[in-house]
Amino acid sequence: MARSLDPQTKHALAARIRYYRDMGIYDFYRRPGGGGTVEEVVTDEEPASLTAEIEEETIAIPSKRTEISTQDPVAALRQIREDLGDCTRCKLHKQGRKQIVFGIGNPRADLMFVGEGPGADEDEQGEPFVGRAGQLLNKMIEAMGLKREQVYIANIVKCRPPGNRTPEKDECDTCSPFLLRQIETIQPKAIVALGAVAAKTLLGVADSMNNLRQRSYDFRGTTLFVTYHPAYLLRDPRQKAEAWKDLQNVMKFLGLEVPRKD
Protein backbone atom coordinates (compact mmCIF):
# COMPACT_ATOMS: atom_id res chain seq x y z
CA MET A 1 0.00 0.00 0.00
CA ALA A 2 1.44 3.35 -1.03
CA ARG A 3 2.05 5.83 1.71
CA SER A 4 1.51 9.55 1.61
CA LEU A 5 4.40 11.74 2.72
CA ASP A 6 4.02 14.93 4.65
CA PRO A 7 5.51 18.07 3.00
CA GLN A 8 8.48 18.24 5.40
CA THR A 9 9.50 14.64 4.66
CA LYS A 10 9.06 15.15 0.92
CA HIS A 11 11.29 18.20 1.07
CA ALA A 12 13.97 16.28 3.01
CA LEU A 13 13.84 13.40 0.55
CA ALA A 14 14.09 15.72 -2.42
CA ALA A 15 17.12 17.45 -0.91
CA ARG A 16 18.79 14.09 -0.30
CA ILE A 17 18.14 12.90 -3.85
CA ARG A 18 19.51 16.16 -5.28
CA TYR A 19 22.63 15.69 -3.13
CA TYR A 20 23.13 12.15 -4.44
CA ARG A 21 22.64 13.31 -8.02
CA ASP A 22 25.27 16.01 -7.52
CA MET A 23 27.59 13.25 -6.34
CA GLY A 24 26.93 11.30 -9.53
CA ILE A 25 24.72 8.66 -7.87
CA TYR A 26 21.56 7.91 -9.82
CA ASP A 27 20.65 4.30 -9.05
CA PHE A 28 18.87 3.45 -5.80
CA TYR A 29 18.35 -0.04 -4.50
CA ARG A 30 15.75 -1.43 -2.20
CA ARG A 31 16.92 -2.22 1.33
CA PRO A 32 14.92 -4.53 3.61
CA GLY A 33 13.73 -3.28 6.98
CA GLY A 34 11.20 -0.77 8.19
CA GLY A 35 13.15 1.79 10.18
CA GLY A 36 12.79 5.49 9.94
CA THR A 37 15.86 6.69 8.07
CA VAL A 38 15.48 8.57 4.81
CA GLU A 39 17.01 5.72 2.81
CA GLU A 40 14.64 3.16 4.33
CA VAL A 41 11.59 5.30 3.69
CA VAL A 42 12.60 5.73 0.05
CA THR A 43 13.52 2.12 -0.63
CA ASP A 44 11.14 0.18 1.60
CA GLU A 45 7.65 -0.69 0.30
CA GLU A 46 6.31 0.85 -2.88
CA PRO A 47 9.55 2.70 -3.83
CA ALA A 48 8.22 3.76 -7.24
CA SER A 49 5.13 5.33 -5.72
CA LEU A 50 7.09 7.21 -3.12
CA THR A 51 9.59 8.44 -5.68
CA ALA A 52 6.77 9.69 -7.88
CA GLU A 53 5.28 11.53 -4.93
CA ILE A 54 8.38 13.66 -4.46
CA GLU A 55 9.00 14.21 -8.19
CA GLU A 56 7.36 17.63 -7.96
CA GLU A 57 10.07 18.60 -5.45
CA THR A 58 13.02 17.45 -7.55
CA ILE A 59 11.81 18.54 -10.97
CA ALA A 60 12.38 22.19 -10.07
CA ILE A 61 16.11 21.50 -9.83
CA PRO A 62 16.82 18.77 -12.39
CA SER A 63 20.23 17.19 -12.60
CA LYS A 64 22.43 18.75 -15.24
CA ARG A 65 24.47 15.60 -15.73
CA THR A 66 24.19 13.83 -19.07
CA GLU A 67 25.80 10.56 -19.98
CA ILE A 68 28.95 11.30 -21.94
CA SER A 69 31.01 8.70 -23.73
CA THR A 70 34.32 7.81 -22.14
CA GLN A 71 35.76 8.42 -25.62
CA ASP A 72 35.30 12.14 -24.96
CA PRO A 73 37.02 12.79 -21.62
CA VAL A 74 37.33 16.52 -22.31
CA ALA A 75 33.55 16.89 -22.44
CA ALA A 76 33.13 14.51 -19.51
CA LEU A 77 35.49 16.52 -17.31
CA ARG A 78 33.68 19.70 -18.34
CA GLN A 79 30.41 18.10 -17.26
CA ILE A 80 31.86 17.11 -13.87
CA ARG A 81 33.04 20.68 -13.37
CA GLU A 82 29.56 21.96 -14.21
CA ASP A 83 28.01 19.50 -11.77
CA LEU A 84 30.40 20.73 -9.10
CA GLY A 85 29.27 24.30 -9.70
CA ASP A 86 30.07 26.97 -7.12
CA CYS A 87 30.21 24.22 -4.53
CA THR A 88 28.75 24.83 -1.07
CA ARG A 89 28.48 21.18 -0.03
CA CYS A 90 30.92 21.40 2.89
CA LYS A 91 32.02 24.14 5.26
CA LEU A 92 35.16 25.03 3.28
CA HIS A 93 33.13 27.28 0.98
CA LYS A 94 32.56 29.73 3.84
CA GLN A 95 36.05 29.55 5.36
CA GLY A 96 37.90 31.88 3.03
CA ARG A 97 38.33 30.00 -0.22
CA LYS A 98 38.56 32.25 -3.26
CA GLN A 99 37.76 29.68 -5.90
CA ILE A 100 37.43 25.98 -6.64
CA VAL A 101 40.60 24.26 -7.83
CA PHE A 102 39.28 21.50 -10.06
CA GLY A 103 42.29 19.83 -11.69
CA ILE A 104 44.50 20.26 -14.72
CA GLY A 105 46.41 18.27 -17.28
CA ASN A 106 46.00 15.74 -20.02
CA PRO A 107 42.45 14.31 -19.95
CA ARG A 108 43.85 11.11 -21.47
CA ALA A 109 46.87 10.88 -19.18
CA ASP A 110 48.44 7.54 -18.32
CA LEU A 111 49.62 9.00 -15.01
CA MET A 112 47.62 10.99 -12.47
CA PHE A 113 48.83 12.69 -9.31
CA VAL A 114 46.44 13.28 -6.41
CA GLY A 115 47.41 15.65 -3.62
CA GLU A 116 45.74 16.85 -0.46
CA GLY A 117 44.18 20.24 -1.13
CA PRO A 118 44.90 23.67 -2.60
CA GLY A 119 47.21 26.10 -0.85
CA ALA A 120 47.28 29.88 -1.03
CA ASP A 121 48.91 30.04 -4.47
CA GLU A 122 46.54 27.43 -5.87
CA ASP A 123 43.54 29.22 -4.41
CA GLU A 124 44.73 32.43 -6.03
CA GLN A 125 45.41 30.95 -9.48
CA GLY A 126 42.76 28.22 -9.59
CA GLU A 127 45.27 25.53 -10.55
CA PRO A 128 46.68 22.71 -8.39
CA PHE A 129 50.36 22.59 -7.44
CA VAL A 130 51.59 25.98 -8.64
CA GLY A 131 53.43 27.10 -5.48
CA ARG A 132 56.74 25.85 -4.08
CA ALA A 133 55.40 22.34 -3.68
CA GLY A 134 54.16 22.50 -7.26
CA GLN A 135 57.59 23.51 -8.50
CA LEU A 136 59.08 20.48 -6.77
CA LEU A 137 56.35 18.25 -8.23
CA ASN A 138 57.26 19.57 -11.69
CA LYS A 139 60.87 18.50 -11.08
CA MET A 140 59.69 15.07 -9.94
CA ILE A 141 57.65 14.71 -13.11
CA GLU A 142 60.58 15.82 -15.25
CA ALA A 143 62.87 13.34 -13.48
CA MET A 144 60.46 10.63 -14.63
CA GLY A 145 61.04 11.74 -18.22
CA LEU A 146 57.63 13.38 -18.52
CA LYS A 147 56.21 16.88 -18.77
CA ARG A 148 53.54 18.42 -16.58
CA GLU A 149 51.27 18.68 -19.62
CA GLN A 150 51.37 14.90 -20.09
CA VAL A 151 49.93 14.02 -16.66
CA TYR A 152 46.79 14.99 -14.80
CA ILE A 153 46.93 16.66 -11.38
CA ALA A 154 44.12 17.00 -8.85
CA ASN A 155 43.47 17.04 -5.09
CA ILE A 156 41.26 15.23 -2.62
CA VAL A 157 39.47 18.49 -1.76
CA LYS A 158 39.01 21.28 -4.26
CA CYS A 159 38.83 24.22 -1.85
CA ARG A 160 41.66 25.58 0.26
CA PRO A 161 41.33 24.66 3.95
CA PRO A 162 41.89 27.77 6.13
CA GLY A 163 45.52 28.28 7.05
CA ASN A 164 46.45 25.31 4.85
CA ARG A 165 45.30 22.95 7.59
CA THR A 166 44.79 19.27 6.87
CA PRO A 167 41.37 18.60 5.30
CA GLU A 168 38.97 16.99 7.73
CA LYS A 169 37.33 13.64 7.07
CA ASP A 170 33.88 15.03 6.35
CA GLU A 171 35.39 17.48 3.85
CA CYS A 172 37.29 14.66 2.11
CA ASP A 173 34.20 12.44 2.07
CA THR A 174 32.07 15.20 0.57
CA CYS A 175 34.51 16.20 -2.15
CA SER A 176 36.13 12.89 -3.14
CA PRO A 177 33.16 11.60 -5.22
CA PHE A 178 33.96 14.29 -7.79
CA LEU A 179 37.61 13.17 -7.81
CA LEU A 180 36.49 9.57 -8.34
CA ARG A 181 34.47 10.72 -11.34
CA GLN A 182 37.57 12.46 -12.70
CA ILE A 183 39.55 9.24 -12.27
CA GLU A 184 36.80 7.23 -13.96
CA THR A 185 36.81 9.66 -16.88
CA ILE A 186 40.57 9.91 -17.36
CA GLN A 187 41.19 6.19 -16.75
CA PRO A 188 44.90 6.58 -16.01
CA LYS A 189 47.11 3.52 -15.97
CA ALA A 190 48.63 4.66 -12.67
CA ILE A 191 47.77 7.06 -9.86
CA VAL A 192 50.30 8.48 -7.42
CA ALA A 193 48.79 9.50 -4.09
CA LEU A 194 50.89 12.35 -2.71
CA GLY A 195 50.95 12.21 1.08
CA ALA A 196 49.02 10.52 3.84
CA VAL A 197 45.70 12.35 3.34
CA ALA A 198 45.44 11.36 -0.32
CA ALA A 199 46.56 7.79 0.33
CA LYS A 200 44.29 7.17 3.30
CA THR A 201 41.26 8.77 1.65
CA LEU A 202 41.58 6.87 -1.62
CA LEU A 203 42.48 3.54 -0.03
CA GLY A 204 40.16 3.89 2.93
CA VAL A 205 42.82 2.76 5.39
CA ALA A 206 44.57 4.33 8.35
CA ASP A 207 48.24 3.38 8.25
CA SER A 208 51.66 4.97 8.32
CA MET A 209 53.36 6.25 5.21
CA ASN A 210 56.15 3.71 5.71
CA ASN A 211 53.63 0.90 5.44
CA LEU A 212 51.68 2.45 2.57
CA ARG A 213 54.71 3.14 0.38
CA GLN A 214 56.82 0.76 -1.71
CA ARG A 215 53.90 -1.29 -2.97
CA SER A 216 51.04 -0.94 -5.43
CA TYR A 217 47.29 -1.24 -5.00
CA ASP A 218 44.46 -2.22 -7.31
CA PHE A 219 42.19 0.79 -7.35
CA ARG A 220 39.04 1.18 -9.44
CA GLY A 221 40.49 -0.38 -12.56
CA THR A 222 43.88 1.26 -12.24
CA THR A 223 47.01 0.87 -10.10
CA LEU A 224 47.75 3.21 -7.22
CA PHE A 225 51.13 4.07 -5.72
CA VAL A 226 51.90 6.15 -2.62
CA THR A 227 54.73 8.59 -2.00
CA TYR A 228 55.48 11.68 0.06
CA HIS A 229 53.78 14.99 -0.63
CA PRO A 230 56.14 17.56 -2.20
CA ALA A 231 55.39 19.98 0.66
CA TYR A 232 56.67 17.36 3.12
CA LEU A 233 59.81 16.88 1.02
CA LEU A 234 60.46 20.62 1.23
CA ARG A 235 60.31 20.36 5.02
CA ASP A 236 62.43 17.20 5.14
CA PRO A 237 64.67 16.97 2.03
CA ARG A 238 66.24 13.79 3.43
CA GLN A 239 63.18 11.90 2.22
CA LYS A 240 63.66 12.90 -1.42
CA ALA A 241 65.69 9.76 -2.08
CA GLU A 242 62.83 7.64 -0.73
CA ALA A 243 60.33 9.49 -2.91
CA TRP A 244 62.54 8.85 -5.93
CA LYS A 245 62.41 5.12 -5.16
CA ASP A 246 58.61 5.34 -5.19
CA LEU A 247 58.61 7.16 -8.52
CA GLN A 248 60.98 4.60 -10.01
CA ASN A 249 58.45 1.90 -9.18
CA VAL A 250 55.82 3.91 -11.05
CA MET A 251 58.16 4.32 -14.01
CA LYS A 252 58.83 0.59 -14.18
CA PHE A 253 55.11 -0.09 -14.08
CA LEU A 254 54.46 2.37 -16.93
CA GLY A 255 57.40 1.06 -18.97
CA LEU A 256 59.38 4.29 -18.67
CA GLU A 257 63.15 4.17 -18.77
CA VAL A 258 64.70 4.49 -15.30
CA PRO A 259 67.95 6.50 -15.39
CA ARG A 260 71.03 4.56 -14.41
CA LYS A 261 73.09 5.67 -11.46
CA ASP A 262 76.37 7.40 -12.24
Backbone torsions as a table, in degrees:
resi	resn	phi	psi	omega
1	MET	NA	127.3	-179.1
2	ALA	-69.6	144.4	-179.7
3	ARG	-108.6	147.4	177.2
4	SER	-94.2	136.3	-178.1
5	LEU	-101.0	141.8	175.3
6	ASP	-74.2	157.6	-175.3
7	PRO	-56.0	-38.6	-178.9
8	GLN	-64.6	-42.2	179.5
9	THR	-67.8	-41.1	178.3
10	LYS	-60.4	-42.0	179.6
11	HIS	-63.6	-41.9	178.9
12	ALA	-64.3	-41.8	179.2
13	LEU	-65.4	-42.2	179.1
14	ALA	-62.2	-42.1	178.5
15	ALA	-62.6	-40.9	179.3
16	ARG	-65.5	-42.4	179.7
17	ILE	-65.2	-40.5	177.0
18	ARG	-61.5	-39.3	179.3
19	TYR	-62.1	-46.6	-179.8
20	TYR	-63.0	-38.9	178.7
21	ARG	-64.3	-39.5	176.5
22	ASP	-61.3	-31.7	178.9
23	MET	-80.5	-3.6	-179.2
24	GLY	88.1	15.5	-179.6
25	ILE	-102.9	120.3	-175.4
26	TYR	-122.8	-20.2	-177.6
27	ASP	-99.3	131.4	179.4
28	PHE	-120.2	140.0	-176.4
29	TYR	-119.9	147.0	-177.9
30	ARG	-70.7	135.9	178.8
31	ARG	-121.7	128.1	-179.0
32	PRO	-67.1	157.8	179.5
33	GLY	116.2	159.5	-175.6
34	GLY	-130.2	38.1	-179.6
35	GLY	-75.0	-165.2	-172.9
36	GLY	-113.8	11.8	-179.6
37	THR	-74.2	163.3	-179.1
38	VAL	-59.4	-44.0	-177.5
39	GLU	-61.9	-40.6	-178.2
40	GLU	-68.2	-38.5	179.1
41	VAL	-63.4	-40.2	-178.2
42	VAL	-70.3	-39.7	-168.6
43	THR	-106.2	3.8	-179.2
44	ASP	-76.3	-128.7	-178.5
45	GLU	-73.3	146.4	174.8
46	GLU	53.6	51.1	-176.9
47	PRO	-60.7	-36.4	-178.3
48	ALA	-65.1	-40.2	-179.3
49	SER	-66.3	-41.0	-179.0
50	LEU	-68.6	-38.4	178.6
51	THR	-63.8	-41.7	179.0
52	ALA	-62.1	-33.7	-177.0
53	GLU	-67.2	-28.3	-179.5
54	ILE	-100.8	5.4	-179.6
55	GLU	-58.2	-36.1	-179.7
56	GLU	-63.0	-24.7	178.4
57	GLU	-77.5	-41.4	-172.8
58	THR	-84.9	-23.6	-175.4
59	ILE	-66.4	-23.6	180.0
60	ALA	-68.6	-26.0	178.1
61	ILE	-128.4	75.0	-177.0
62	PRO	-69.5	155.4	177.4
63	SER	-70.6	139.3	-179.8
64	LYS	-88.4	-8.4	-174.4
65	ARG	-71.2	135.0	172.3
66	THR	-123.6	149.3	180.0
67	GLU	-69.5	124.8	-178.5
68	ILE	-121.6	135.1	-177.8
69	SER	-59.9	142.3	177.0
70	THR	-67.5	-10.7	176.1
71	GLN	-75.0	-8.1	-179.3
72	ASP	-125.0	69.4	-177.0
73	PRO	-65.0	-26.5	178.6
74	VAL	-62.4	-48.7	179.2
75	ALA	-67.3	-36.8	-179.6
76	ALA	-65.1	-42.6	177.7
77	LEU	-65.4	-37.5	177.0
78	ARG	-61.9	-39.5	179.8
79	GLN	-66.7	-39.7	177.7
80	ILE	-62.3	-41.5	179.2
81	ARG	-64.2	-37.8	177.9
82	GLU	-67.5	-38.8	177.9
83	ASP	-64.4	-34.6	178.7
84	LEU	-65.9	-40.4	176.7
85	GLY	60.4	-153.2	175.2
86	ASP	-89.8	74.3	-162.1
87	CYS	-57.4	132.6	175.3
88	THR	-129.0	27.2	-172.3
89	ARG	-76.5	-23.3	176.1
90	CYS	-130.0	175.5	-172.8
91	LYS	-71.6	-11.4	-177.8
92	LEU	-63.2	-25.8	-177.0
93	HIS	-67.5	-19.7	179.9
94	LYS	-113.2	21.6	-179.4
95	GLN	-118.8	29.5	169.8
96	GLY	104.0	1.6	179.3
97	ARG	-66.4	142.6	178.2
98	LYS	-90.4	-38.3	-179.2
99	GLN	-159.0	165.2	177.3
100	ILE	-81.3	135.8	178.1
101	VAL	-107.9	98.9	-167.8
102	PHE	-78.3	-54.0	-174.7
103	GLY	152.5	161.8	-176.4
104	ILE	-154.5	152.4	175.5
105	GLY	133.3	-163.9	-178.4
106	ASN	-76.0	117.5	-178.8
107	PRO	-68.7	-8.9	176.2
108	ARG	-117.0	29.4	-174.2
109	ALA	-66.2	143.6	171.6
110	ASP	-79.4	-22.9	-175.7
111	LEU	-127.0	132.9	179.8
112	MET	-128.0	135.9	175.7
113	PHE	-108.0	135.3	178.8
114	VAL	-124.5	118.3	178.9
115	GLY	-100.1	-159.2	-173.1
116	GLU	-91.7	-61.4	-179.2
117	GLY	-171.3	164.1	-179.8
118	PRO	-66.3	147.8	171.0
119	GLY	-102.4	-165.3	-176.6
120	ALA	-63.4	-44.9	-179.4
121	ASP	-64.9	-41.0	179.8
122	GLU	-66.0	-40.3	178.6
123	ASP	-64.7	-33.1	-180.0
124	GLU	-73.4	-41.7	-173.0
125	GLN	-97.5	-15.0	179.3
126	GLY	75.5	22.0	-178.4
127	GLU	-135.7	136.1	-178.3
128	PRO	-72.0	146.0	173.4
129	PHE	55.0	64.1	175.9
130	VAL	-118.2	-7.2	178.5
131	GLY	-87.1	-153.9	-178.4
132	ARG	-62.3	-42.0	177.9
133	ALA	-64.3	-35.5	178.0
134	GLY	-67.4	-36.1	177.2
135	GLN	-64.8	-38.6	176.9
136	LEU	-68.4	-39.9	177.3
137	LEU	-60.5	-39.8	177.3
138	ASN	-58.2	-42.5	178.8
139	LYS	-65.8	-37.1	177.8
140	MET	-64.7	-40.6	178.4
141	ILE	-65.4	-43.2	179.3
142	GLU	-64.4	-36.6	178.0
143	ALA	-63.8	-24.5	177.4
144	MET	-82.4	-1.7	-179.0
145	GLY	84.5	19.8	-178.4
146	LEU	-120.6	171.6	173.7
147	LYS	-115.4	154.6	179.9
148	ARG	-55.0	-36.3	-177.3
149	GLU	-68.7	-15.8	-178.2
150	GLN	-87.5	-16.4	-177.4
151	VAL	-110.2	174.1	174.2
152	TYR	-119.4	138.9	-175.1
153	ILE	-127.0	131.7	179.0
154	ALA	-149.6	-179.8	179.5
155	ASN	-131.6	163.0	175.6
156	ILE	-63.4	-49.0	174.5
157	VAL	-111.1	148.9	-172.8
158	LYS	-105.0	5.1	175.6
159	CYS	-123.4	145.7	-178.6
160	ARG	-70.8	123.2	171.9
161	PRO	-68.1	143.6	-177.3
162	PRO	-59.7	133.7	179.5
163	GLY	67.1	17.6	-178.0
164	ASN	59.7	28.0	177.4
165	ARG	-66.7	165.9	177.4
166	THR	-68.2	133.5	177.2
167	PRO	-60.1	141.2	179.8
168	GLU	-84.4	161.5	-172.7
169	LYS	-58.7	-42.6	-178.4
170	ASP	-66.0	-32.5	177.1
171	GLU	-68.2	-42.8	177.5
172	CYS	-63.6	-43.7	-178.3
173	ASP	-64.6	-36.0	-179.0
174	THR	-72.5	-37.3	-172.9
175	CYS	-90.9	-29.9	-172.0
176	SER	-61.8	-27.9	176.4
177	PRO	-57.1	-33.6	176.9
178	PHE	-69.0	-37.7	175.7
179	LEU	-63.3	-41.4	179.8
180	LEU	-63.0	-35.4	175.7
181	ARG	-68.0	-36.3	175.0
182	GLN	-62.2	-44.9	179.7
183	ILE	-62.2	-43.6	179.5
184	GLU	-62.0	-35.5	-179.9
185	THR	-73.5	-47.3	-176.1
186	ILE	-72.6	-35.5	-178.3
187	GLN	52.0	56.6	179.0
188	PRO	-68.7	155.2	175.3
189	LYS	-73.5	-30.9	-178.6
190	ALA	-143.1	146.5	174.2
191	ILE	-122.3	136.4	173.5
192	VAL	-111.6	114.4	175.2
193	ALA	-83.0	120.7	-176.6
194	LEU	-96.2	101.1	176.4
195	GLY	96.0	169.2	-172.8
196	ALA	-66.7	-40.1	-177.5
197	VAL	-62.0	-47.1	179.7
198	ALA	-63.8	-45.1	-177.8
199	ALA	-64.2	-47.7	-176.3
200	LYS	-68.7	-35.8	-179.9
201	THR	-69.5	-45.8	-178.1
202	LEU	-69.2	-41.2	-176.6
203	LEU	-85.9	-17.9	-179.9
204	GLY	69.2	32.1	-179.8
205	VAL	-128.9	157.2	175.6
206	ALA	-117.1	102.0	-177.6
207	ASP	-148.8	169.2	-179.4
208	SER	-78.6	157.5	177.9
209	MET	-61.7	-36.4	179.0
210	ASN	-58.9	-37.9	-179.8
211	ASN	-79.5	-29.3	-177.4
212	LEU	-80.1	-27.5	-177.5
213	ARG	-78.6	172.5	172.8
214	GLN	60.8	31.0	172.1
215	ARG	-157.0	169.6	179.1
216	SER	-119.6	160.3	-176.1
217	TYR	-133.7	138.9	170.5
218	ASP	-74.2	125.8	-175.5
219	PHE	-143.2	105.7	172.8
220	ARG	48.8	47.6	176.8
221	GLY	83.7	3.2	177.1
222	THR	-132.2	-174.4	-179.2
223	THR	-118.9	129.7	-174.8
224	LEU	-110.9	135.6	175.7
225	PHE	-119.8	158.5	-178.1
226	VAL	-125.9	135.0	171.9
227	THR	-146.7	180.0	-177.3
228	TYR	-73.2	148.8	174.8
229	HIS	-71.0	139.6	178.7
230	PRO	-54.2	-34.8	178.5
231	ALA	-62.9	-37.0	177.2
232	TYR	-67.7	-38.1	179.3
233	LEU	-66.4	-30.5	175.5
234	LEU	-67.7	-34.0	178.6
235	ARG	-78.1	-30.9	-178.0
236	ASP	-136.4	79.6	-176.7
237	PRO	-59.9	-16.4	179.9
238	ARG	-62.9	-22.3	-177.7
239	GLN	-87.3	0.7	-179.7
240	LYS	-62.3	-36.9	179.3
241	ALA	-63.6	-37.9	178.3
242	GLU	-68.3	-39.1	177.7
243	ALA	-64.1	-36.2	178.5
244	TRP	-65.3	-35.3	175.1
245	LYS	-61.2	-42.7	179.2
246	ASP	-62.0	-44.1	-178.5
247	LEU	-67.6	-32.3	176.8
248	GLN	-63.9	-37.1	176.3
249	ASN	-62.9	-39.0	177.4
250	VAL	-64.9	-43.5	179.9
251	MET	-60.7	-43.4	179.1
252	LYS	-62.6	-40.4	179.7
253	PHE	-63.6	-39.8	-178.4
254	LEU	-83.6	-4.2	-179.2
255	GLY	78.3	23.0	177.1
256	LEU	-86.5	148.0	-178.5
257	GLU	-72.6	127.4	178.3
258	VAL	-92.4	122.0	179.9
259	PRO	-58.0	140.1	177.0
260	ARG	-78.2	151.3	175.0
261	LYS	-71.1	145.7	175.0
262	ASP	-70.7	NA	NA
